[in-house]
Amino acid sequence: MDRDRVGGSWKQLKGKTKEQWGKLTDDDLDQVAGKREQLEDKIQERYGLEKDRSD
């Protein structure tokens, strides 16, 4: 997968993420830049959710 394609996919995902999780800012999403775990952490932080501990 080339870099332009990934970048385009992130832009689409970023828009959909903002629709679903309106408390996330553009800065939040720019910081995570498509990294799933960091995105999960930001969502949990903004919404006061606790991480599932299935360890």
VEXMARTOR-964914 format. One record per residue: x, y, z of N, C-alpha, C, O in turn. Coordinates in nm, 2 decimals. Atoms other than C-alpha are relative to their C-alpha. Example, Ala and Ser with C-alpha at 12.3 -4.5 7.8 and 13.67 -1.06 7.14 Angstrom:
2
+--------+--------+--------+--------+--------+--------+--------+--------+--------+--------+--------+--------+
:   n_px :   n_py :   n_pz :  ca_px :  ca_py :  ca_pz :   c_px :   c_py :   c_pz :   o_px :   o_py :   o_pz :
+--------+--------+--------+--------+--------+--------+--------+--------+--------+--------+--------+--------+
:   0.09 :  -0.12 :   0.00 :   1.23 :  -0.45 :   0.78 :   0.09 :   0.12 :   0.00 :   0.19 :   0.12 :   0.07 :
:  -0.09 :  -0.11 :   0.00 :   1.37 :  -0.11 :   0.71 :  -0.08 :   0.11 :   0.08 :  -0.03 :   0.22 :   0.09 :
+--------+--------+--------+--------+--------+--------+--------+--------+--------+--------+--------+--------+
***
This chain:
55
+--------+--------+--------+--------+--------+--------+--------+--------+--------+--------+--------+--------+
:   n_px :   n_py :   n_pz :  ca_px :  ca_py :  ca_pz :   c_px :   c_py :   c_pz :   o_px :   o_py :   o_pz :
+--------+--------+--------+--------+--------+--------+--------+--------+--------+--------+--------+--------+
:   0.09 :  -0.12 :   0.00 :   0.00 :   0.00 :   0.00 :   0.09 :   0.12 :   0.00 :   0.18 :   0.14 :   0.08 :
:  -0.09 :  -0.12 :   0.01 :   0.15 :   0.33 :  -0.10 :  -0.04 :   0.11 :   0.10 :  -0.15 :   0.11 :   0.15 :
:   0.02 :  -0.10 :  -0.11 :   0.18 :   0.63 :   0.13 :  -0.12 :   0.09 :  -0.03 :  -0.19 :   0.13 :   0.06 :
:   0.11 :  -0.09 :   0.04 :  -0.07 :   0.85 :  -0.07 :  -0.14 :  -0.07 :   0.04 :  -0.23 :  -0.01 :   0.08 :
:   0.13 :   0.07 :  -0.03 :  -0.34 :   0.58 :  -0.03 :  -0.03 :  -0.01 :   0.15 :  -0.14 :   0.01 :   0.19 :
:   0.02 :   0.01 :  -0.15 :  -0.28 :   0.54 :   0.34 :  -0.04 :   0.14 :   0.05 :  -0.13 :   0.15 :   0.13 :
:   0.03 :  -0.14 :  -0.04 :  -0.29 :   0.92 :   0.38 :  -0.15 :   0.03 :  -0.03 :  -0.21 :   0.10 :   0.05 :
:   0.14 :  -0.03 :   0.03 :  -0.62 :   0.94 :   0.20 :  -0.10 :  -0.08 :   0.09 :  -0.20 :  -0.03 :   0.13 :
:   0.08 :   0.08 :  -0.09 :  -0.76 :   0.66 :   0.41 :  -0.01 :   0.06 :   0.14 :  -0.12 :   0.06 :   0.20 :
:   0.00 :  -0.06 :  -0.13 :  -0.66 :   0.84 :   0.73 :  -0.09 :   0.12 :   0.00 :  -0.16 :   0.15 :   0.09 :
:   0.08 :  -0.12 :   0.01 :  -0.83 :   1.16 :   0.61 :  -0.15 :  -0.04 :   0.01 :  -0.23 :   0.03 :   0.07 :
:   0.14 :   0.04 :   0.00 :  -1.16 :   0.97 :   0.55 :  -0.03 :  -0.05 :   0.14 :  -0.14 :  -0.02 :   0.20 :
:   0.03 :   0.05 :  -0.14 :  -1.13 :   0.79 :   0.89 :   0.00 :   0.11 :   0.10 :  -0.09 :   0.11 :   0.19 :
:   0.00 :  -0.12 :  -0.09 :  -1.05 :   1.12 :   1.06 :  -0.13 :   0.07 :   0.00 :  -0.18 :   0.10 :   0.11 :
:   0.13 :  -0.06 :   0.01 :  -1.37 :   1.27 :   0.93 :  -0.11 :  -0.08 :   0.07 :  -0.19 :  -0.03 :   0.14 :
:   0.10 :   0.09 :  -0.06 :  -1.58 :   0.97 :   1.04 :   0.02 :  -0.01 :   0.15 :  -0.08 :  -0.02 :   0.22 :
:  -0.03 :   0.01 :  -0.14 :  -1.41 :   0.96 :   1.37 :  -0.05 :   0.13 :   0.07 :  -0.11 :   0.12 :   0.18 :
:   0.05 :  -0.13 :  -0.06 :  -1.50 :   1.33 :   1.44 :  -0.15 :   0.00 :   0.00 :  -0.21 :   0.05 :   0.09 :
:   0.14 :   0.01 :  -0.01 :  -1.86 :   1.25 :   1.35 :  -0.05 :  -0.08 :   0.12 :  -0.14 :  -0.05 :   0.19 :
:   0.03 :   0.10 :  -0.10 :  -1.87 :   0.96 :   1.59 :   0.04 :   0.05 :   0.14 :  -0.04 :   0.04 :   0.24 :
:  -0.06 :  -0.04 :  -0.13 :  -1.65 :   1.11 :   1.87 :   0.02 :   0.15 :   0.00 :   0.13 :   0.19 :  -0.02 :
:  -0.01 :  -0.14 :   0.01 :  -1.73 :   1.48 :   1.86 :   0.09 :   0.08 :   0.10 :   0.12 :   0.19 :   0.07 :
:  -0.08 :  -0.07 :  -0.10 :  -1.53 :   1.57 :   2.17 :   0.15 :   0.00 :  -0.04 :   0.23 :   0.07 :   0.01 :
:  -0.14 :   0.00 :   0.05 :  -1.20 :   1.48 :   1.98 :   0.02 :   0.13 :  -0.09 :  -0.06 :   0.16 :  -0.17 :
:  -0.04 :  -0.12 :   0.08 :  -1.03 :   1.79 :   1.83 :   0.08 :  -0.04 :  -0.12 :   0.13 :  -0.16 :  -0.12 :
:  -0.09 :   0.02 :   0.11 :  -0.84 :   1.82 :   1.51 :   0.14 :  -0.03 :   0.05 :   0.21 :  -0.12 :   0.00 :
:  -0.13 :   0.02 :  -0.06 :  -0.53 :   1.84 :   1.73 :   0.02 :  -0.14 :   0.05 :   0.12 :  -0.20 :   0.04 :
:  -0.01 :   0.13 :  -0.05 :  -0.61 :   1.52 :   1.90 :   0.02 :  -0.10 :  -0.11 :   0.11 :  -0.19 :  -0.10 :
:  -0.01 :   0.09 :   0.11 :  -0.65 :   1.34 :   1.57 :   0.13 :   0.01 :  -0.08 :   0.18 :  -0.09 :  -0.13 :
:  -0.13 :  -0.01 :   0.07 :  -0.34 :   1.49 :   1.42 :   0.11 :  -0.06 :   0.09 :   0.21 :  -0.11 :   0.03 :
:  -0.10 :   0.06 :  -0.09 :  -0.14 :   1.37 :   1.73 :   0.00 :  -0.15 :  -0.02 :   0.11 :  -0.21 :  -0.02 :
:   0.00 :   0.14 :   0.01 :  -0.25 :   1.01 :   1.68 :   0.03 :  -0.05 :  -0.14 :   0.08 :  -0.16 :  -0.16 :
:  -0.04 :   0.02 :   0.14 :  -0.21 :   1.03 :   1.30 :  -0.02 :  -0.15 :  -0.05 :   0.07 :  -0.21 :  -0.11 :
:   0.03 :   0.13 :   0.05 :  -0.38 :   0.69 :   1.23 :   0.05 :  -0.12 :   0.09 :   0.03 :  -0.23 :   0.05 :
:  -0.04 :   0.11 :  -0.09 :  -0.23 :   0.49 :   1.52 :  -0.11 :  -0.04 :   0.09 :  -0.16 :   0.04 :   0.17 :
:   0.12 :   0.05 :  -0.06 :  -0.51 :   0.28 :   1.65 :   0.01 :   0.01 :   0.16 :  -0.09 :   0.06 :   0.22 :
:  -0.01 :   0.00 :  -0.14 :  -0.39 :   0.24 :   2.01 :   0.00 :   0.15 :   0.06 :  -0.07 :   0.17 :   0.16 :
:   0.01 :  -0.13 :  -0.05 :  -0.33 :   0.61 :   2.05 :  -0.13 :   0.07 :  -0.02 :  -0.18 :   0.15 :   0.07 :
:   0.14 :  -0.05 :   0.02 :  -0.67 :   0.69 :   1.91 :  -0.09 :  -0.05 :   0.11 :  -0.17 :   0.02 :   0.16 :
:   0.08 :   0.05 :  -0.11 :  -0.83 :   0.46 :   2.16 :   0.03 :   0.07 :   0.13 :  -0.06 :   0.10 :   0.21 :
:  -0.03 :  -0.07 :  -0.12 :  -0.64 :   0.63 :   2.44 :  -0.06 :   0.14 :   0.00 :  -0.11 :   0.18 :   0.11 :
:   0.06 :  -0.13 :   0.01 :  -0.76 :   0.97 :   2.32 :  -0.15 :   0.00 :   0.02 :  -0.20 :   0.09 :   0.09 :
:   0.15 :   0.01 :  -0.01 :  -1.12 :   0.86 :   2.30 :  -0.03 :  -0.03 :   0.15 :  -0.12 :   0.04 :   0.21 :
:   0.02 :   0.03 :  -0.14 :  -1.09 :   0.71 :   2.65 :   0.02 :   0.13 :   0.09 :  -0.05 :   0.15 :   0.19 :
:  -0.04 :  -0.12 :  -0.07 :  -0.93 :   1.03 :   2.78 :  -0.11 :   0.11 :  -0.01 :  -0.16 :   0.16 :   0.09 :
:   0.10 :  -0.11 :   0.02 :  -1.19 :   1.27 :   2.63 :  -0.14 :  -0.04 :   0.06 :  -0.21 :   0.05 :   0.10 :
:   0.13 :   0.04 :  -0.04 :  -1.49 :   1.06 :   2.73 :   0.00 :  -0.06 :   0.14 :  -0.11 :  -0.11 :   0.19 :
:  -0.01 :   0.05 :  -0.13 :  -1.37 :   0.95 :   3.07 :  -0.03 :  -0.15 :   0.01 :  -0.08 :  -0.20 :   0.11 :
:   0.02 :   0.14 :   0.00 :  -1.38 :   0.58 :   2.98 :   0.12 :  -0.07 :   0.05 :   0.24 :  -0.02 :   0.04 :
:  -0.11 :   0.08 :  -0.05 :  -1.17 :   0.31 :   3.14 :   0.03 :  -0.10 :  -0.10 :  -0.05 :  -0.15 :  -0.17 :
:  -0.05 :   0.10 :   0.09 :  -0.96 :   0.07 :   2.94 :  -0.05 :  -0.14 :   0.05 :  -0.04 :  -0.17 :   0.17 :
:   0.03 :   0.14 :  -0.03 :  -1.09 :  -0.29 :   2.93 :   0.13 :  -0.07 :   0.04 :   0.22 :  -0.07 :  -0.04 :
:  -0.11 :   0.08 :  -0.04 :  -0.85 :  -0.51 :   3.12 :  -0.03 :  -0.14 :  -0.01 :  -0.09 :  -0.20 :   0.07 :
:   0.03 :   0.14 :   0.03 :  -0.86 :  -0.85 :   2.97 :   0.13 :  -0.08 :   0.01 :   0.15 :  -0.19 :  -0.05 :
:  -0.13 :   0.06 :  -0.01 :  -0.50 :  -0.94 :   3.07 :  -0.01 :  -0.13 :   0.08 :   0.09 :  -0.19 :   0.11 :
+--------+--------+--------+--------+--------+--------+--------+--------+--------+--------+--------+--------+
***
